[in-house]
Amino acid sequence: MRRNMPVNNMKGSIPEALAGLEQLASLNLGANRLNGTIPQALAELDQLASLALQQNRLTGVVPNLPFKNYTRY
């Protein structure tokens, strides 16, 4: 399952409820106006292989995500 929502002028924090999407393989929330931290709950998504969060206002540390290979921007 993929969720692509870039450049949607989304505001607020990344919803913890995304952790309930157990089959989520790709999530693109880049180029929005998201703030706060990256939820640790995303680390529970074993199928997640791609996560794009660039060009937001996120703070804090990147949780240990299940990716074997990833790039930080």
C-alpha positions in Angstrom: 0.0 0.0 0.0 1.3 3.5 -0.9 0.2 6.9 0.3 1.4 9.9 -1.7 0.4 13.3 -0.3 3.2 15.6 -1.3 2.7 19.4 -1.7 -0.8 19.4 -0.1 -0.1 22.2 2.3 -0.8 19.8 5.1 -0.3 21.3 8.6 0.1 19.8 12.0 1.9 16.7 13.2 2.3 13.3 11.5 -0.6 11.3 12.8 0.2 8.3 15.1 -2.7 6.6 13.4 -0.5 5.9 10.4 1.0 3.0 12.5 -2.3 1.2 12.0 -1.7 0.9 8.3 0.3 -2.4 8.7 0.7 -3.0 4.9 2.0 0.5 4.3 5.1 0.2 2.0 5.6 3.8 0.9 4.7 7.1 2.5 5.3 10.5 0.9 4.5 13.5 3.0 7.2 15.7 1.5 6.8 19.5 0.8 4.0 20.1 3.3 3.9 22.2 6.5 4.1 19.4 9.0 5.8 20.1 12.3 6.7 18.2 15.5 8.6 14.9 15.6 8.5 11.8 13.5 6.3 9.3 15.4 8.2 6.3 16.8 5.1 4.3 15.8 6.3 4.4 12.2 9.1 2.1 13.3 6.4 -0.6 13.9 5.6 -0.7 10.1 7.6 -3.7 9.0 6.5 -3.3 5.3 7.6 0.4 5.1 10.3 0.6 2.5 10.1 4.3 1.5 9.5 7.4 3.6 9.7 10.9 2.2 9.4 13.8 4.7 11.6 16.5 3.1 10.7 20.1 3.1 8.6 20.1 6.3 9.2 21.7 9.7 10.0 18.5 11.6 12.2 18.5 14.7 13.8 15.9 16.9 15.6 12.7 16.1 14.7 10.2 13.4 13.4 7.0 15.0 15.0 3.6 14.2 12.9 2.8 11.1 12.7 -0.7 9.6 14.6 0.2 6.4 17.6 -1.8 5.4 18.9 1.2 3.4 17.8 4.8 3.7 19.1 8.2 3.0 18.7 11.2 5.4 18.3 14.6 3.8 
